[in-house]
Amino acid sequence: TPDSVSISIVNHSGPMTEGEQYELQCNVYNVTPVQYLTVKWYKGHTLLNQTTFTNTSKTPVNEKATLLIRPDRADDGAQYRCEAELNLGEVNPTKLSGPLSVDVL
């Protein structure tokens, strides 16, 4: 499994403005084999999107996935998180990021 997984907002801090577009980034540190990695995005318990990778590197690397969001007032206080899953057959180890709470104005 990866050493760690983190989530952040790209080039933004503070409350979000309703209707504006923001980019969330999920960083997956020290993962191999990358071609079996899937990054899943959640808002609360709802799966929003997932990203797979084609890198065939045999040595551990850092990977990132991004998700574009356009929050509205109903998203105020919503928690986003990302999950790194290695699809290795019968055993699929996962590692979660901590939650990222968003404030929407």
N, C-alpha and C positions, 0 to 999 in steps of 0.2 A: 504494500500500500504506500501511498505518498507519505512523506514526512509530515506535511501539513497542507491545509487548504484554507485560503482566506478570501474574503469578499470585500470589495470596495467600490466607491463611486469614482469614475474617472473625471478628473479636472473639476471637481465640485465639492463644496463643503456647505454645511448649514441646510436650512429648509429648502425643499424643492418647490418650484412654481407649477401650479396646476396647468396641464396642457403642454408643458415644455418637454423636450426629449432629453433623457439622461442615459448614460452608458454605465452599466454595472460590469465589473470585471472579477472573474474568479481565477485566482492564482493557485496552481497545483505544483507543489515543490518536491523535487527529487523523486520522480515517478518513472517506472519502467515495468513492462513494455508499453510504450505510449499507444501503439496501435490497438490495444485492448482497453484504452481509457474512454469512458463516457462521462461528461460533465452534465449533471442535471440541475436545472434551475427551478426553484420553488418560491411561491409567494404563499406564506402560511403553509398549508399542507397540499396546495394545488401545484402540480407539475406544469410549468410554463413552457419549457423548451429543453432540448438536450443537444449536445455537441459531441461528435466523435472525431478521432484524430487518425492520421495516416502515417505519422512519423514512425519509421522502423528502427530507430536508434536502439542499440542494445545496452547503452549506458544510461543511467538516470539523468533526466533533464527536468527543467521547469517548463510548464505549459500554462497557457492562459486561455480563457474563453470569455466572450463578452455577450451581454444581453442588453438590448435597447428597450427602455420603458418610457411611457408617457403617462405619468400618474395623474389621477384626478382626486377630488376631495375625499372620495370613499377610500382612497389608499392611505390617508393620513394614519400613521401608526402601524402600517403594514410591515411585516417582517419578511425580508428576502433572504434566501440562503442558497448555497450551491453544494452539490455533492459530487465527489469524485468516486467513480466506480470502475474497478478493473474487471472486465468480463473474461474470466479465466475458466469457464466451463461450469462445473458443479459448485465451485466456491467463487463468489463474487465479492471480494472485500471492498468496503466503502469507507470513506472518510468525509465528514461534514465540515463545512465552514461554520463559524459562529453566525448568529443572526445579524442582519443589517436592518435596523428600523429606519423608516423614512418618515419625515414630517413634510406635509404638503400644505402650502399656503394657497 
